């Protein structure tokens, strides 16, 4: 099963940092997602894109995780050579993770 | 208990206009705030002001105010916006002229500025640039602008002076929503918990449609009614700082716990320490509760004291990006696009292109996630080569598009739709400056 089946996500950017949320549709899925989608798993999933560290913040009340990925956007929106300079499409790639 | 209704009129510089007019007409609003100033927008506005001193504000200000100002005057809704960008005073004059043309009398228009620290930038030569880790003096490229992210203070003063329209330069995005709450409820500027709650309201509203089902739909999974008629959000806030987020009944979109959660976590990094000029907000214990169709109750934010610094965004010229694109379709299209990529790479080597970074993608295969994605399950029926390089000069950057274009007569079979482009890069460098160095300034104009 892909994360997409049970969770949704949005990406934002600040400079060269990408911020991706991961929000479960049903609260009962939160503990499993929290256990499986660690910062290390996310760092490995984005290995060709994210050059820096990945930090994870937990929001059990909302059933959400928030990932902050350093050095993730090819220098940031102003100078990146990527088609998607903001990294807006990275949220959909997070939801590709198999769990 | 006193309640204030604030609408969100725009979530970025070029946003739709109609939803804000709908809010002013039908939202029973006290205020509407238009957030139109991204990180780099003000540097570009500063360049426009250098060319023409009467410009440098948001290019859509006139279009928006022609429609919104008479409507807001009629419905007694005050307007707050950062559309002043690099030139809030010129923006004030423009809005005053619109008011005169429309026969609007008895309004006060304010410009809030003081955010421009470019003239005193020499003082901060030794400040560390976040993006490079080096000092500001070591930054390569001509500096074009420097603006501090001010908080709500200047806008609050404008409202205390009776302003009906407040036009600012650089302020934090939430500040244009926080200020009316401070003013209306008489909150102290060091009531950190209240400011934390107000910051939450501002953060949920500042991207407009992003909390009402915009940037959210996923057919079959998250279906959104009439996204082409998306309603923009409004918040009804009480004097404790708790709020209901909703939209005009009958408009498109949705307001749900899930749509609010997506916007809550948008670009905030650490939810327990969201640093803004007015406070350090804590969103880690925020709760959303569906209170009705498209109405969500939001509470549980708090705050701590602001830091002793303002963040300053410095715009600087950072070279040029050259781009070229070409499409391939039909059988074997990926192989032909990959050959085209190899040809462009080799040609740029032969011509000894001088560049800082070169990147070639095949749109439809690896432009978003590089090599990370699993092999394609099926062949796409069309793909597009995309080549881009960052160069010091416009002439070098133009070579990329030129080499892609020459694929027409020199490349693989059946390439079509070549495009080429060169754009100047205005990058942003961020530093911190001591808070006491920057004070908001104010001009108020009354039309009797």
Interface residues (C-beta under 8 A of the other chain):
Chain A: X4 X8 X9 X10 X12 X13 X14 X15 X16 X17 X19 X21 X23 X25 X45 X46 X47 X48 X49 X57 X59 X61 X62 X64 X66 X68 X74 X76 X77 X78 X79 X81 X82 X83 X84 X89 X93 X96
Chain B: X39 X40 X130 X131 X215 X216 X218 X221 X222 X258 X261 X262 X263 X264 X265 X266 X267 X268 X269 X270 X271 X272 X284 X285 X286 X287 X288 X300 X318 X319 X321 X357 X358 X359 X361 X363 X367 X368 X369 X370 X371 X372 X373 X386 X388 X389 X390 X425 X426 X427 X428 X430
